[in-house]
Amino acid sequence: MPRWKALPDELDPQVREFAGQLRRLIDRSGLSIAAVADRTGYSKTSWERYLNGRLLAPKGAIVALAEATDTDQVHLTTMWEVAERAWSRAEMRHDMTMEGIRIAQARAALGEFGPSPVGHGGSRRSAVTGAVTGTATDADTDRGAGGRDGGRAPSVPIQRGTSPRVPQQSQARPGAGYTDTCGSAAGGRPPQPPQPQQGGGPRKPVDRRKLTVFLAGVVGALMVIAAAVLLTGPGGDDNDRKDAATPSASPSPSAPELPDGVRCSGADCTGKDPEDMGCGGRFANTAASVTVGGSLVEVRYSETCAAAWARITRATPGDTVRITAGAAAGQRGAVDAGTDTDAYTPMVAVKKAADARACATLASGTKGCTTEAAG
């Protein structure tokens, strides 16, 4: 009986219940995980993840397991649908949590640069108001230094509770537009000449603010990207979907179109794992078998893949099995130490099942081979 690992504590109760049901089905069937993988067409690594709660099995795997264990498909798929909904809810909560963390870190990173600078319209209005205030202050200073009027026409005072009119910047040059407006508002008084500023001309703070905003945006975007990369770095879950992510092996130009899930045919299958290439399950059958000692040795043949491999069950650690096909090099498999009681070899290309022959050598020294396979 397989030794099951403890399920993760954070696993949803409904997913935990479904994983336990799958384990009990396999225990009652007497199959090892390797045998389940061979009969369902899904790899041994994938089944270990399904049964340990690290990944929810796809519906196709559940249907194949029901067939391999003589279980009612309707009942098993009903429990899978309940677990699938629970798994989706858990993934949604995880995604929302990660998104919240990314947003919080992005806000914290962008907040280091302080509040956003005032827009173009506000900057122009502030500059004009500063010019008005500066002109009125200069006029008061000149009046105190050179007499009551200082020998020049008085400027328009700023009254409390009122705001000076903002001139249209697009209609006149800076300074001149304001002077004309003030002159007309003062009841026909002669306009004042613009006050020269120190430093050789007016400054342009808008350009510096634009540069600051641009640099702040670039730095903020880089920090957000870095935070996203750190939080969503390479995870192990992508490896759980290796069946879908593994690139398909390029078939020979003369190979027929293969069914979905089958990744090789003929010579392209030689030396490859029948589970990983999708040649097992419903695409394979036992072409020949023989009992060696207490172990069952079989020739497994896939017409779809035009390949064969050997399988040994009810075996003990140290037993080996080999597949040969004519003069071509054979392939070998062995039963590992542990709880496994079966093993299978990589594939060899064959034109028909009769070309393949399986032989076993037990740890006790007993040997045996299959007779010529039918077909």
C-alpha positions in Angstrom: 0.0 0.0 0.0 1.4 3.4 -0.9 2.7 5.6 1.9 0.7 8.9 1.6 2.2 12.1 2.7 0.2 14.4 5.0 -2.0 16.9 3.1 -1.1 20.6 3.5 -2.9 22.3 6.4 -4.0 25.2 4.3 -5.8 22.9 1.8 -9.5 23.7 1.4 -11.7 21.1 3.2 -13.5 20.1 0.1 -10.3 19.6 -1.9 -8.8 17.7 1.1 -11.9 15.4 1.1 -11.6 14.7 -2.6 -7.8 13.9 -2.4 -8.6 11.4 0.4 -11.2 9.8 -1.8 -8.7 9.4 -4.6 -6.2 7.8 -2.2 -8.8 5.3 -1.0 -9.7 4.3 -4.5 -6.1 3.6 -5.4 -5.6 1.7 -2.1 -8.7 -0.5 -2.8 -7.6 -1.2 -6.4 -4.1 -2.5 -5.2 -2.4 -0.4 -8.0 0.8 1.5 -7.5 1.1 5.1 -8.6 3.2 3.9 -11.6 0.5 1.5 -12.6 -2.2 4.2 -12.3 0.0 6.5 -14.4 0.4 3.8 -17.1 -3.3 3.0 -17.2 -4.5 6.6 -17.2 -2.0 8.2 -19.5 -1.0 10.8 -16.9 2.6 10.8 -15.6 3.6 9.4 -12.2 4.8 12.8 -11.1 1.5 14.4 -11.9 -0.4 11.8 -9.9 1.9 12.3 -7.0 0.9 16.0 -7.1 -2.8 15.2 -7.5 -2.8 12.8 -4.5 -0.7 15.0 -2.2 -2.9 18.1 -2.7 -0.4 20.2 -4.6 -2.5 20.3 -7.8 -6.1 19.5 -8.6 -6.4 16.7 -11.1 -8.0 17.6 -14.5 -11.3 16.0 -15.3 -9.7 13.7 -18.0 -7.5 12.2 -15.3 -10.5 11.5 -13.1 -12.4 9.8 -15.8 -9.4 7.7 -16.7 -8.9 6.8 -13.0 -12.6 5.7 -12.8 -12.1 3.4 -15.7 -8.8 2.0 -14.3 -10.4 1.3 -10.9 -13.9 0.2 -12.1 -15.4 3.2 -10.3 -18.7 4.9 -11.2 -17.6 7.9 -13.3 -20.7 10.0 -12.5 -20.1 9.9 -8.8 -16.4 10.6 -9.1 -16.9 13.5 -11.5 -19.6 14.9 -9.2 -17.1 15.1 -6.3 -14.4 16.5 -8.7 -16.8 19.4 -9.6 -17.2 20.2 -5.9 -13.5 20.2 -5.4 -12.9 22.2 -8.6 -15.2 25.0 -7.4 -13.4 25.1 -4.0 -10.0 25.2 -5.7 -11.1 28.1 -7.9 -12.2 30.1 -4.9 -8.9 29.5 -3.2 -7.0 30.6 -6.2 -9.1 33.7 -6.5 -8.4 34.6 -2.9 -4.7 34.0 -3.4 -4.6 36.2 -6.5 -6.5 39.0 -4.7 -4.1 38.9 -1.8 -1.0 39.0 -4.1 -2.6 41.9 -6.1 -3.2 43.8 -2.9 0.4 43.3 -1.8 1.7 44.6 -5.2 -0.6 47.7 -5.1 0.5 48.5 -1.5 4.2 48.2 -2.4 3.7 50.3 -5.5 1.9 53.0 -3.5 4.6 53.0 -0.9 7.3 53.2 -3.6 5.6 56.1 -5.4 4.8 57.9 -2.1 8.5 58.5 -1.5 8.6 61.3 -4.1 5.9 63.4 -2.3 2.7 64.9 -3.8 2.4 65.6 -7.5 3.5 69.0 -8.6 0.9 71.6 -9.6 -0.4 71.4 -13.2 0.5 73.8 -16.0 -2.5 76.0 -15.4 -1.9 76.3 -11.6 1.8 77.1 -12.2 0.9 79.9 -14.6 -1.6 81.4 -12.2 0.9 81.2 -9.3 3.6 82.9 -11.4 1.2 85.7 -12.4 0.0 86.2 -8.8 3.7 86.3 -7.6 4.4 88.9 -10.3 1.5 91.0 -9.1 2.6 90.8 -5.5 6.2 91.5 -6.4 5.2 94.6 -8.4 3.1 96.0 -5.6 5.9 95.4 -3.0 8.5 97.1 -5.3 6.2 100.1 -5.7 5.7 100.4 -1.9 9.5 100.2 -1.4 10.2 102.9 -4.0 7.5 105.2 -2.5 9.2 104.9 1.0 12.7 105.6 -0.4 12.0 108.4 -2.8 9.2 110.3 -1.3 5.5 110.0 -1.4 5.3 109.0 -5.1 9.0 108.5 -5.8 8.8 110.6 -9.0 6.7 108.0 -10.9 3.1 107.1 -11.5 1.6 105.2 -8.5 0.8 101.5 -9.0 -2.6 100.1 -8.4 -2.9 98.8 -4.8 -4.2 95.3 -4.1 -7.4 95.6 -2.0 -8.3 93.1 0.7 -10.8 90.5 -0.3 -10.1 90.8 -4.0 -7.9 89.0 -6.4 -6.1 90.6 -9.3 -7.3 89.8 -12.8 -5.2 87.2 -14.5 -4.2 88.3 -18.0 -4.5 86.1 -21.1 -0.9 84.9 -21.6 -1.5 84.0 -25.2 -2.4 87.6 -26.2 0.7 89.5 -25.1 4.2 89.1 -23.9 4.8 88.4 -20.2 4.9 91.6 -18.2 3.4 93.7 -21.0 0.1 92.0 -20.9 -0.2 92.5 -17.1 0.8 96.2 -17.4 -1.9 96.9 -20.0 -4.5 95.2 -17.9 -3.6 97.1 -14.8 -3.4 100.3 -16.7 -7.0 100.0 -18.0 -8.2 98.8 -14.5 -6.7 101.9 -12.9 -8.9 104.3 -14.7 -6.6 105.4 -17.6 -3.4 105.9 -15.6 -0.2 105.5 -17.7 1.1 101.9 -17.7 4.1 101.1 -15.6 7.2 99.7 -17.4 8.0 96.1 -16.5 10.4 95.7 -13.6 13.7 94.1 -14.7 14.6 90.9 -12.8 18.0 90.0 -11.7 19.7 87.0 -13.3 19.4 88.1 -17.0 15.7 87.2 -17.7 12.8 85.3 -16.3 13.2 81.7 -15.1 11.2 78.8 -16.4 10.3 76.6 -13.5 7.8 74.6 -15.6 10.6 72.8 -17.5 12.2 71.7 -14.2 8.9 70.4 -12.9 8.3 68.5 -16.1 11.7 66.9 -15.8 11.0 66.0 -12.1 7.6 64.5 -12.9 9.1 62.5 -15.8 11.9 61.1 -13.7 9.6 60.3 -10.8 7.3 58.4 -13.2 10.2 56.4 -14.7 11.6 55.5 -11.2 8.1 54.6 -9.9 7.4 52.3 -12.9 10.7 50.5 -12.5 10.0 49.9 -8.8 6.6 48.6 -9.5 8.0 46.2 -12.2 10.7 45.0 -9.7 8.1 44.4 -7.0 6.0 42.4 -9.4 8.9 40.3 -10.5 9.9 39.6 -6.9 6.4 38.6 -5.9 5.6 36.5 -9.0 9.0 35.0 -9.5 9.4 31.5 -11.0 7.1 29.2 -9.0 6.9 25.5 -8.8 3.3 25.4 -9.9 4.3 25.8 -13.6 6.1 22.5 -13.4 2.8 20.9 -12.3 1.5 21.5 -15.8 4.4 20.0 -17.6 2.0 17.8 -19.7 0.7 21.0 -21.3 3.9 23.0 -21.3 6.3 20.4 -22.7 6.9 21.1 -26.4 5.7 18.5 -28.7 8.3 16.3 -30.3 8.5 16.9 -34.0 7.2 13.8 -35.8 8.8 12.5 -39.0 7.4 14.1 -42.2 5.6 10.8 -43.1 4.0 10.4 -39.7 0.2 10.6 -39.6 -1.6 13.3 -37.6 -1.6 12.3 -33.9 -4.5 12.6 -31.5 -4.5 15.2 -28.8 -2.0 14.4 -26.0 0.1 12.0 -28.1 3.6 13.5 -28.8 5.5 11.0 -30.8 5.2 8.2 -33.4 7.5 5.5 -34.7 11.2 6.2 -34.4 10.5 9.5 -32.6 9.3 7.4 -29.6 12.4 5.3 -29.2 14.0 5.7 -25.8 11.1 7.9 -24.5 8.8 7.5 -21.6 5.4 6.2 -22.8 3.5 8.1 -20.1 5.2 11.4 -20.9 4.5 10.9 -24.6 0.9 10.1 -24.1 1.2 6.6 -25.6 -0.3 4.7 -22.6 -3.8 4.6 -21.2 -6.5 4.2 -23.9 -3.9 4.2 -26.7 -2.1 1.0 -25.4 -3.0 -2.7 -24.9 -1.2 -5.8 -23.7 0.0 -7.7 -26.7 1.7 -10.6 -24.9 2.4 -11.7 -21.3 4.1 -14.3 -19.2 4.4 -15.1 -15.5 8.0 -15.3 -14.2 8.2 -16.4 -10.7 5.4 -14.5 -9.0 5.7 -11.5 -11.4 3.7 -10.7 -14.5 5.7 -9.5 -17.5 3.8 -7.9 -20.4 4.5 -6.4 -23.8 2.6 -3.1 -24.0 1.9 -2.0 -27.6 0.5 1.3 -28.9 -0.7 1.2 -32.5 -1.2 5.0 -32.4 2.5 5.6 -31.4 3.8 2.6 -33.4 5.9 1.7 -30.4 6.1 -1.0 -27.6 7.5 -1.3 -24.1 7.8 -3.9 -21.4 6.0 -3.8 -18.0 6.5 -5.9 -14.9 4.0 -6.0 -12.0 3.8 -7.8 -8.7 7.6 -7.5 -8.6 10.1 -6.8 -5.8 13.0 -4.3 -5.7 15.9 -5.4 -7.8 13.8 -7.1 -10.5 14.5 -5.9 -14.0 12.6 -6.0 -17.3 13.8 -5.5 -20.9 12.1 -4.9 -24.3 13.7 -5.8 -27.6 12.5 -5.5 -31.2 14.6 -7.3 -33.8 18.2 -6.0 -34.2 17.4 -2.6 -32.7 18.9 -1.7 -29.3 16.6 -2.8 -26.4 15.4 -0.7 -23.5 15.6 -1.6 -19.8 13.6 -0.8 -16.6 14.0 -1.8 -13.0 11.9 -1.9 -9.8 13.2 0.8 -7.4 13.7 0.1 -3.7 10.7 1.3 -1.7 7.0 0.7 -2.0 6.8 0.3 -5.8 5.9 -3.2 -7.0 6.1 -2.5 -10.8 8.2 -0.9 -13.5 8.3 -0.4 -17.2 10.9 0.4 -19.9 11.2 3.2 -22.4 9.7 2.6 -25.8 11.1 1.0 -28.9 9.7 1.6 -32.4 7.9 -1.3 -34.0 5.7 -1.8 -37.0 3.6 -4.4 -35.3 3.2 -5.9 -31.9 4.7 -9.3 -33.0 8.1 -7.6 -33.4 8.4 -6.9 -29.7 9.6 -9.3 -26.9 9.7 -8.7 -23.2 12.1 -10.5 -20.8 12.5 -10.2 -17.0 15.3 -11.1 -14.6 14.2 -11.3 -11.0 16.3 -10.5 -8.0 16.2 -14.2 -7.1 17.9 -15.1 -10.4 14.8 -16.4 -12.2 14.5 -15.4 -15.8 11.7 -15.5 -18.4 10.5 -14.0 -21.7 7.2 -13.6 -23.6 6.5 -15.7 -26.6 5.8 -14.0 -30.0 3.1 -11.4 -29.5 -0.1 -11.6 -31.5 -0.5 -9.2 -34.4 
